[in-house]
Amino acid sequence: MPDIFDQATAIEEMDRPAAIARAAGRSGWSGPDPVWIDGVACCAECGDAIPQARRAALPGVGVCAACASEGERA
């Protein structure tokens, strides 16, 4: 039987993604969807592959970091 520390850890692990999204001020990506080429998510702006780490950090993201940064400057 798990002790109170194991239970607290399990609850924290379940709540972590939602807490990160709230802290970042977003619940997901609200821009364009990625373009899928041969099963690879690609940037809707430049066509470069979107790294898995970026897609994991921002579910549904459709632009690469460089294009997102360029769009913020405009």
Secondary structure, 3 states (H helix, E strand, C coil): CCCHHHHHHHHHHHHHHHHHHHHHCCCCCCCCCCEEECCEEECCCCCCECCHHHHHHCCCCCCCHHHHHHHHHC
